Amino acid sequence: MTEKERQDTKMATLYELRLIITSGEKKEYTKEEIVELLDKIAMAKEQEQ
């Protein structure tokens, strides 16, 4: 994986997290909830491979 591909993947993951947070009903998230969302994104990406 090139550095450009790595950067694209990071940005895509951040954008996925942003979409999840902004489309949800909650206005505030705890650190633990954000970590849980990141874990779900990571697991989904792992299954794609």
C-alpha positions as CSV (number, residue, x, y, z in Angstrom):
1,M,0.0,0.0,0.0
2,T,1.4,3.4,-1.0
3,E,1.5,6.4,1.3
4,K,-1.2,8.0,-0.9
5,E,-3.4,4.9,-0.5
6,R,-2.8,5.0,3.3
7,Q,-3.8,8.6,3.5
8,D,-6.9,8.0,1.4
9,T,-7.9,5.1,3.7
10,K,-7.5,7.3,6.8
11,M,-9.6,10.1,5.3
12,A,-12.3,7.6,4.2
13,T,-12.4,6.2,7.7
14,L,-12.8,9.6,9.3
15,Y,-15.5,10.5,6.8
16,E,-17.4,7.3,7.7
17,L,-17.2,8.2,11.3
18,R,-18.4,11.7,10.5
19,L,-21.4,10.3,8.6
20,I,-22.3,7.9,11.4
21,I,-22.2,10.7,14.0
22,T,-24.0,13.3,12.0
23,S,-26.8,10.9,10.9
24,G,-27.4,9.7,14.4
25,E,-30.0,11.0,16.8
26,K,-27.4,11.7,19.6
27,K,-26.0,15.2,20.0
28,E,-23.1,14.2,22.2
29,Y,-20.8,11.1,22.3
30,T,-18.6,9.8,25.0
31,K,-15.0,8.8,24.2
32,E,-16.0,5.2,24.7
33,E,-18.8,5.5,22.2
34,I,-16.5,7.0,19.6
35,V,-14.0,4.3,20.2
36,E,-16.8,1.7,19.7
37,L,-17.8,3.3,16.4
38,L,-14.2,3.2,15.3
39,D,-13.9,-0.4,16.2
40,K,-17.1,-1.2,14.2
41,I,-15.6,0.6,11.2
42,A,-12.3,-1.3,11.5
43,M,-14.0,-4.7,11.8
44,A,-16.2,-3.9,8.8
45,K,-13.1,-3.0,6.7
46,E,-11.3,-6.2,7.9
47,Q,-14.2,-8.3,6.6
48,E,-14.1,-6.5,3.2
49,Q,-10.6,-7.8,2.6
